[in-house]
Amino acid sequence: MEYKERIIQFGEGGFLRSFVDVFIHKMNEQGLYDGKAVVVQPIPKGLISVINEQQGVYHQFLRGIDNGNVVDECIEVKSISRGVDPYTDYAGYLDLAYNPDMHIIISNTTEAGIEYLGTESLNDTPPKSFPAKLTALLWERYQTGLPGFVILSCELIDNNGKELLSCVLKYAELWNLPDAFKEWIRTENHFCNTLVDRICTGYPKDDAESFTKRLGAEDKLMNTAEIFHLWVIEGHFEDIFPLQKAGINVIWTDDVKPYKKRKVRILNGGHTSMVLAARLYGLSTVKECLDDPIVSRFLKKAVFEEIIPTLGHEEEDIPFGNAVLERFANPFVKHRLLSIALNSVSKFKARVLPTILEYNEQHHELPPCLTFSLAALIAFYRTDETDDGEDIMAFMKTASVEDILAKQEYWGSDISFMTDKVKYYYDIIENKGMAAAYEEVLG
């Protein structure tokens, strides 16, 4: 069967390929949908050339324990039709707006992706930021007279869909585009807040040889993830995107906030608060962290004594926290700390800092583990293993602790009131080492 190109997907990384592209494949396989995704590379470096080389086909391994039973599933995913690199083929990118079958846009450009720079022009080929690229595409679409899109933003920030809409409207204003276009953006497109949940461990670098033998062929895009998945979407579009009918764990809802807050604070906040200190301690994967008595104790203390108490729903949140630790300990999952460490400044702002501020407000003191994790972040950014924006890495490498905490554009506010406590832990890390620092925070 020939499938139509119906979805524009911003982001070609491991997460979307382990998540939505698998879901599209399953809907197609069951005859519930007849669509494929065109994948757009949102930044200059990416995998589009490899995707096109493999004609969009790759293997997804889903592994874990389900009700006591070992699951080790491999799916040959065929839901990507092709990739487009707007940095080398901007005209081809804008051409996507002219396809009347396109009706959904999906994005995951990391927490740092939804940003308004205010320095770009509609004539840029392409504009730098993801929201600016999207605005240019929507402007092209508007001029065709075709309908708008359902836009599913999967970035892990609060109100991701609404934040993306806000940025798009700012670009429409900056570029002096007509009021009728701005109205079309608001009324003919649906910017949905969403929550995504699946631990994706990406390309199995350490086990590539054994996976290749298992497949009997090379696959540069083979991808690994846990079995568990959840997608909570603010809106009701099952009629055009029948995920539930395909057996996907999707919740269509009027309010994604309670689902998102719990997941981002506990699962993502647990990851982000743990990984940088653990990496400085010499560990490489999440499983190693769970197997290490010191790091495991730190994680449990952070989750159950600092994160969960601030949420205020312990009856629901404690079982969720226990389930998260089980998922982290999945024997099949080799989740590399350095892949979680990507863009850690924006991740810390979204995932951990809100808990620190709420804990401080409730208890009139800073939470030790999470404050320590901020000190570890600063120490980690002094190393050569960081992967973030060039300006952020340059600043974080040399600035004082106080100047880093005062950087409002990083944290959303001046948090230099934390300087004494953060610097206390930072000095122990730098002068005595991470083992001594763990001993201090754990008591």
Backbone hydrogen bonds, N-H to C=O, Kabsch-Sander energy under -0.5 kcal/mol:
donor,donor_aa,acceptor,acceptor_aa,energy
3,Y,1,M,-0.6
4,K,34,D,-1.8
6,R,4,K,-0.9
6,R,36,K,-2.1
7,I,36,K,-1.8
8,I,104,I,-2.5
9,Q,7,I,-0.6
9,Q,38,V,-2.9
10,F,8,I,-0.6
10,F,106,I,-3.1
11,G,9,Q,-0.8
11,G,40,V,-2.4
17,R,13,G,-1.5
18,S,14,G,-1.6
18,S,15,F,-0.7
19,F,15,F,-1.1
21,D,16,L,-2.3
23,F,19,F,-1.9
24,I,20,V,-2.7
25,H,21,D,-2.0
26,K,22,V,-2.3
27,M,23,F,-2.4
28,N,24,I,-2.7
29,E,25,H,-2.6
30,Q,26,K,-1.6
31,G,28,N,-1.7
32,L,27,M,-2.4
33,Y,27,M,-0.9
36,K,4,K,-2.4
37,A,79,S,-2.9
38,V,7,I,-3.0
39,V,37,A,-0.6
39,V,82,R,-2.4
40,V,9,Q,-3.6
41,Q,84,V,-2.2
51,I,47,L,-2.6
52,N,48,I,-2.5
53,E,49,S,-1.9
54,Q,50,V,-2.0
55,Q,52,N,-1.2
56,G,51,I,-3.2
57,V,54,Q,-2.0
58,Y,77,V,-1.5
60,Q,75,I,-3.0
61,F,59,H,-0.5
61,F,223,N,-3.2
62,L,60,Q,-0.5
62,L,73,E,-2.8
63,R,61,F,-0.5
63,R,225,A,-2.1
64,G,71,V,-2.3
66,D,69,N,-3.1
67,N,65,I,-0.5
69,N,66,D,-1.9
71,V,64,G,-3.2
73,E,62,L,-2.9
75,I,60,Q,-2.8
77,V,58,Y,-2.6
77,V,75,I,-1.0
80,I,56,G,-0.6
81,S,37,A,-2.4
81,S,79,S,-0.5
82,R,37,A,-0.8
84,V,39,V,-3.1
88,T,85,D,-1.5
89,D,85,D,-2.4
93,Y,89,D,-1.6
94,L,90,Y,-2.5
95,D,91,A,-1.8
96,L,92,G,-0.5
96,L,93,Y,-1.5
97,A,94,L,-1.7
98,Y,95,D,-1.7
99,N,96,L,-1.2
102,M,99,N,-1.2
103,H,6,R,-2.7
104,I,6,R,-1.7
105,I,150,V,-2.6
106,I,8,I,-2.6
107,S,152,L,-2.0
108,N,10,F,-2.2
113,G,110,T,-2.1
115,E,113,G,-1.4
117,L,115,E,-0.7
124,D,121,S,-1.6
125,T,126,P,-0.6
130,F,113,G,-0.6
133,K,129,S,-2.1
134,L,130,F,-2.6
135,T,131,P,-2.3
136,A,132,A,-2.2
137,L,133,K,-2.0
138,L,134,L,-2.8
139,W,135,T,-2.5
140,E,136,A,-1.8
141,R,137,L,-2.4
142,Y,138,L,-2.9
143,Q,139,W,-1.7
144,T,140,E,-0.8
144,T,141,R,-1.1
145,G,141,R,-0.8
145,G,142,Y,-1.0
146,L,141,R,-0.9
150,V,103,H,-2.2
151,I,149,F,-0.6
151,I,190,H,-3.3
152,L,105,I,-3.3
152,L,150,V,-0.6
153,S,151,I,-0.8
153,S,192,C,-1.2
154,C,107,S,-2.9
154,C,152,L,-0.5
157,I,155,E,-1.8
160,N,157,I,-0.9
163,E,159,N,-3.0
164,L,160,N,-2.1
165,L,161,G,-2.3
166,S,162,K,-2.4
167,C,163,E,-2.1
168,V,164,L,-2.4
169,L,165,L,-2.5
170,K,166,S,-1.8
171,Y,167,C,-2.1
172,A,168,V,-2.3
173,E,169,L,-1.9
174,L,170,K,-2.9
175,W,171,Y,-2.5
176,N,173,E,-1.6
177,L,172,A,-2.6
181,F,178,P,-0.8
182,K,178,P,-1.6
183,E,179,D,-2.4
184,W,180,A,-2.0
185,I,181,F,-2.5
186,R,182,K,-1.9
187,T,183,E,-2.6
188,E,184,W,-2.6
189,N,185,I,-0.6
190,H,149,F,-2.6
191,F,189,N,-0.6
192,C,151,I,-2.7
192,C,190,H,-1.0
195,L,232,V,-2.6
197,D,230,L,-1.9
200,C,198,R,-0.8
201,T,199,I,-0.5
201,T,224,T,-1.9
202,G,224,T,-1.2
205,K,203,Y,-2.4
207,D,204,P,-0.7
208,A,205,K,-0.9
211,F,207,D,-2.4
212,T,208,A,-2.5
213,K,209,E,-2.1
214,R,210,S,-2.0
215,L,211,F,-2.0
216,G,212,T,-2.3
217,A,212,T,-0.9
222,M,219,D,-1.3
223,N,59,H,-2.3
224,T,202,G,-1.2
225,A,61,F,-1.8
226,E,199,I,-2.3
230,L,197,D,-1.6
231,W,249,N,-2.1
232,V,195,L,-2.5
233,I,231,W,-0.5
233,I,251,I,-3.1
234,E,193,N,-2.8
235,G,233,I,-1.0
235,G,253,T,-1.9
240,I,237,F,-1.0
241,F,237,F,-1.8
243,L,241,F,-2.7
246,A,242,P,-1.0
246,A,243,L,-0.5
247,G,244,Q,-2.1
248,I,243,L,-2.1
250,V,248,I,-2.1
251,I,231,W,-2.6
252,W,250,V,-0.5
253,T,233,I,-2.7
253,T,251,I,-0.5
260,K,256,V,-2.5
261,K,257,K,-3.0
262,R,258,P,-1.4
263,K,259,Y,-1.9
264,V,260,K,-3.2
265,R,261,K,-2.3
266,I,262,R,-2.3
267,L,263,K,-1.4
268,N,263,K,-1.6
269,G,264,V,-1.7
270,G,266,I,-1.5
271,H,267,L,-2.3
272,T,268,N,-2.8
273,S,269,G,-2.3
274,M,270,G,-1.1
274,M,271,H,-0.8
275,V,271,H,-2.5
276,L,272,T,-0.6
278,A,274,M,-2.0
279,R,275,V,-2.4
280,L,276,L,-2.2
281,Y,277,A,-1.3
282,G,279,R,-1.4
283,L,278,A,-2.5
286,V,335,H,-2.2
289,C,285,T,-1.5
290,L,286,V,-2.2
291,D,287,K,-1.9
292,D,288,E,-1.2
296,S,292,D,-2.7
297,R,293,P,-1.6
298,F,294,I,-2.2
299,L,295,V,-2.5
300,K,296,S,-2.4
301,K,297,R,-2.3
302,A,298,F,-2.6
303,V,299,L,-2.7
304,F,300,K,-2.8
305,E,301,K,-2.0
306,E,301,K,-0.6
306,E,302,A,-0.9
307,I,302,A,-2.6
308,I,303,V,-2.8
310,T,306,E,-0.6
310,T,307,I,-0.8
311,L,307,I,-0.7
311,L,308,I,-1.3
312,G,308,I,-1.0
316,E,313,H,-1.1
317,D,313,H,-2.8
318,I,314,E,-2.5
320,F,316,E,-1.3
321,G,317,D,-2.7
322,N,318,I,-2.5
323,A,319,P,-2.3
324,V,320,F,-2.2
325,L,321,G,-2.0
326,E,322,N,-1.8
327,R,323,A,-2.2
328,F,324,V,-2.6
329,A,325,L,-1.5
330,N,327,R,-1.3
333,V,330,N,-1.2
334,K,332,F,-0.7
335,H,333,V,-0.8
336,R,334,K,-0.8
337,L,284,S,-2.8
339,S,336,R,-0.7
340,I,336,R,-1.4
341,A,337,L,-1.8
342,L,339,S,-0.7
343,N,387,D,-2.8
344,S,341,A,-1.1
347,K,343,N,-1.9
348,F,344,S,-2.9
349,K,345,V,-2.1
350,A,346,S,-1.9
351,R,347,K,-3.0
352,V,348,F,-1.9
353,L,348,F,-2.8
355,T,352,V,-0.8
356,I,352,V,-1.9
357,L,353,L,-2.5
358,E,354,P,-2.2
359,Y,355,T,-3.0
360,N,356,I,-2.5
361,E,357,L,-1.9
362,Q,358,E,-2.3
363,H,359,Y,-3.0
364,H,360,N,-1.9
371,T,367,P,-2.3
372,F,368,P,-2.6
373,S,369,C,-1.9
374,L,370,L,-1.1
375,A,371,T,-1.6
376,A,372,F,-2.3
377,L,373,S,-1.8
378,I,374,L,-2.0
379,A,375,A,-2.3
380,F,376,A,-2.8
381,Y,377,L,-2.2
382,R,379,A,-1.1
383,T,380,F,-1.9
393,M,389,G,-2.7
394,A,390,E,-2.3
395,F,391,D,-2.3
396,M,392,I,-2.9
397,K,393,M,-1.5
398,T,394,A,-0.8
398,T,395,F,-0.9
399,A,395,F,-2.5
404,I,400,S,-2.3
405,L,401,V,-2.3
406,A,402,E,-1.5
407,K,404,I,-1.2
408,Q,406,A,-1.5
410,Y,407,K,-1.6
411,W,407,K,-1.4
412,G,408,Q,-2.8
415,I,405,L,-2.6
415,I,413,S,-0.7
418,M,415,I,-2.0
419,T,416,S,-1.9
422,V,418,M,-2.5
423,K,419,T,-3.2
424,Y,420,D,-1.8
425,Y,421,K,-1.8
426,Y,422,V,-2.8
427,D,423,K,-2.8
428,I,424,Y,-1.3
429,I,425,Y,-2.4
430,E,426,Y,-2.6
431,N,427,D,-2.6
432,K,428,I,-2.8
433,G,428,I,-1.2
433,G,429,I,-0.7
437,A,433,G,-1.7
438,Y,434,M,-2.8
439,E,435,A,-2.0
440,E,436,A,-2.0
441,V,437,A,-2.3
442,L,438,Y,-2.4
443,G,439,E,-1.4
